[in-house]
Amino acid sequence: MESEWGAEVAGAEPGGQGPIEPAVRAAAGSAAAAAGPGGDDDGVPPLLRRERSQRYHAQFLRQHEPLGPTEVAIVGDLARQAAAMELWAEAVGAVGRRAARAWPDFALAETESPDVRLDSVLAAVMSAEGVDRCQRHALGASRAFHRALNRLDEVQRARRNIQSQGPLLPPPPFAGEAACEAYLAERFRGGKYRCRRCGGAEGCLVAARKCWECRGCKTQIGLRAGTVMARSRVPLRTWFEAIRWLLWQPTIATGDLAAKLGVRRPATVRTMARRIRAAMAEEEASQLLAGLDAHYARCQGGGA
């Protein structure tokens, strides 16, 4: 069954926590924070502001879908070099135009032909101080960009080769929505979860509202809280299936994943995959994935 992603907030569970921010937003925020106190570009000409690099970073994150800190760092280098290439290319044009505007002060005699005038202006532009320097910088940025691109391809190719040597079959799926809810409810039983308001460990499942209620203060929290599934109206089984396939085959294409999930909207599947991959790169990955990584690993190994 397919759900509209845009309606997630309206369907938030009681006490649920917000979704994992996509890697694109996290990367943009990190870039802004790295600028120093204030994190703004006040007084900086638009041509030199960080939006250029941030735009490339967001595009490359979507295009290459990096996993792990090494791939993320290489994508960051790609964005910086792409922005540098564009900047220095514009600088070459700016230096040339400035030289052309200055040429009328040294205009040739009126008797000279238009072709001679044009050649003279072009010669003045190409010999202008700064053009050669800008071209060298642009060439250096281009070479650095392609080195980073080749490195990213090598790292991702090696990762895929390692992943291809894994189990031939994915772990078994959950039987249905009720089984998924029962699994999430187990996180709250046996003192595994303590109420954020009173610290109590005892409570009960409110099946009708799909939430856990603290026995002491009656605070309710959604079963999806603290996971990549929080505030989402996508069925639990669809989420569990997406996590299962991405854990087993992290590089699966969006179209293939959508077919396995039975979801017709690629944007929905793409957003789910982005959340899950971002969670897989976090230190608290197991918590964000509701412990499904450990669960599926036990199933793959023949455990209970």
N, C-alpha and C positions, 0 to 999 in steps of 0.2 A: 504494500500500500504506500502510496506516495504522499508526501506532505509538503506544503509550501514553506520554504525556509524563512521567508520574510515575516511570517506570523509567529516566530518563536517567542519573542518577548511577551506577547500577549498571552501565551500559554505557559508562562513560567510556573514552576511548582512552588508551593509554599516554602519559604526559607531557602530556596535554591540559590546557588551561587552563579555568577555570570560565566559565560563561555570563555574558552581559551581564546585570547586574541590571536588572530592569524599572524604568521611569521612576518608578513609584509608590514603590519602596523608596528610590531615589536621592533623590527629593523629600523623603521623610520624614526621611532621614538629614541632608539639608541643613538642614531646619527645626530639627532637634535641635541641630545644630552651631551654628546661628545664635544659640542661646540664650546662648552665652557659655561660660566655663570650667565644666567639669563636665557641661554639657548635660543637667541634670536639673531636676526641679521640686520638690526637697525643700523642705518647709515651705509650699508653695503650696496653697491650698484646691483640691480637685478641680474645682470650678466654673471656676477661672481657669487651669487647666493647658492646655498646648499641644495635648493630644490632640484637642480640639475642632477646631482649625484643620487639624491633620494629617489628621483623618478626612475633612473636606471636600476637602482637597487630593487625597487618594488617589481619592476618588469622582469629582472633576472631571477628573482625569487620565484615568481610565478612560472617562468619558463623552465628553469632547471630543477626546481623542487629539491633543494639540497637537504641532506640528512647528516646530522652530526656537526660538530664545531669546525672541522677542517673544511668541509664543503661550504658551510656558511661563510667562513673567512675568505675563501677563494671567490665566492660570489660578491662579497664586499669589495675585493680588489678589482674584480671585473667592472663593477659600477664606477669606481673611482677612475679607472683608466679610460672607460668610455666617456665619462664626463670631461676628462682632460683632453681626449682627442677632439671632442666637439668644440671645447673652449679654444684650443690652439688653432684649429681650422678657422674659427671665426676671427681669431687674432690676425692671422695672415691676411684675410680679406680687409680687416680694419686698417692695418698698416698700409696696404696697397691703396685703399681709397683715400687715406690721408695724404699719401704722396701724390695721388692724382689731383686732389684738390689744390695742392700747393704748386702744381706745375704751371698754371697760368701766369704766375709771377715771373717765369722764365720762358714765356711763350716765344715761339719762333716768329720770324718775319711773316707778314701777310702773304708774301709770295710763295711760301712753302706749300706743297701739296697736302691734302688731307691725309694721305697715306703716310707721308713723312711725319706729320704731326702725331698720328696714331702710334707709329713706331716709337717715336720719342717719348710719348707719355708712358707706353708700356715698358720701355727700357728704364724710365725713371722709377716706375712702380717696383719693378723686379730688383732694382739695385738699391732700393730704399733701405735705410738702416733698420734692422729689426725683422725683416721678412725672412732672411735665412735662419735667424735664431728661432723664430716661431715655427718654421718648417721642421727644424731639428727636434724641437720639443714635441711637435705633433707626431713625428716619426717614432720617437722614443715611446710615447704613450701607446701608439699603435702596436709596436712590438711587445710591450709589456702586457697589453690586452690579450694578444694572441697567445702569449706564453701562459697567462692565467687560464685562458679558455682551454688550451691543450692540457694543462694540469688538472683542471676540473674534469675533463673527459677521462683522463687516466684514473683519477680517484673513483669516479662513479662507475667506470667500467670494472675496476677491481672489486668494488663493493658488489656489483651485480654478479660477478663470477663467483664470489664467495656465497652469495645468497642462492645461486643456482645449484649449489652442492648440498642444499638443505633437504628436508624430508620431501618425498615425492607427492605426498598428499597433505592437505591442511588438516588441522585438528577438527574434530566433529563439532557441528554447530549446536546452538541451544534449540530446544524443541519448539518453543513459541514465546509469545509475549509474557505469559504467566511464569514460565521458567526463568526468564530474564529478570522479572520483578522479584522473584524469590531469591535469585542470586544476589541482587543488590540489597535486599532486606537483610541478608546474612552479615553484611558489613556492620550492621548496627547491633547485632546480637552478641551476647557473651562479653560485654564490656569493650568491644572493639571501637566503639564510638562514644564520646562523651558530649553531653549537651553544651553548646556554646554559651548558654545563659546561666545555668546553675551547676554545670559540671557533672550532672548525674549520668550514670551509665546504664540505668534500667529504662526500659520503654517498651513500646509495642508498635506493631505495624497497623496503620490505618489504610486498609486495602482500597477502600472507596476513593481515597484522595491520593493514593500511591505515595504516602509519606510515612515518616517515623515520628512518633509522639513521645516526648520525654515524660516519664511517670511522675517526676517531681514537679516540674513547672508547666507541663502541658505544651511546651514549645514543639512545633511541628517543623520538620525539615524534609524536603523532597528527596526521594531515593537517588536522584541523579546528582545531587549537590556535590560539589568538589570534583566533578569529572568533566570530561569533554562533552558529555551529553547534557549538561546543565542548561536549563532554559530552552531546550529544543523540543519541538513537537513531533520530530521524526520518531517513529516507533522504536522502542528499545531493541527489538530483534534486528531491525535494520542497522542500528548503531553497532550492536554486537557482531553482526556479520561483517560490517566495514572494518572494525578493529581486527577481527579474525583474519580477514584477507590481507590487510596491510601489515600485520605482524608476520604473516607467513610469506608475503610477497610485497615488500615495501615499494617496489618500483612499478606496481601494476598501473596500467593506464586508466585514466578516468572513464573512458568508454567501456573498458572491460569490467571495471568495478561496478559501474552503473548496471551493466547487464546481469552481473551476479547478484546485485541487491534488488533488482526488479524496479529500479527508480528511473523514470523517463527524463527527469530534468538533470542535465549534466551539471548545472550550476550548484544544485543541492549536493550532489556527490562530490564535486570539487571542493566545496566548503567543508564538508565532513572530512575528506581526506586531508585537507590542509590543517584542520584542528588536530587530527590524530597524529599526523607526522610531526607537528610542532610539539605535541605532548611526548612523543617518543624520544625527542631530543632533550627533554627536561630531566633534571635530577630526580624529581618526584614523578617520574613517568608512570610507575605502577599505580600510584594513587589516582592520577589523572585518568588512567585507563581502567579504573575501578578494579584493579587486580586481575584483569582479564589476561594480561601477559603471562602471569604466573599460572593462572588457571589453564590456559591453552597449552602452556609448556608441560604441565603435568599430564594433560590429556594426550599430548603428542608422545610423551614418554611412557604411557601406559598406566599412569597413576590415576587415583580416584578423582 
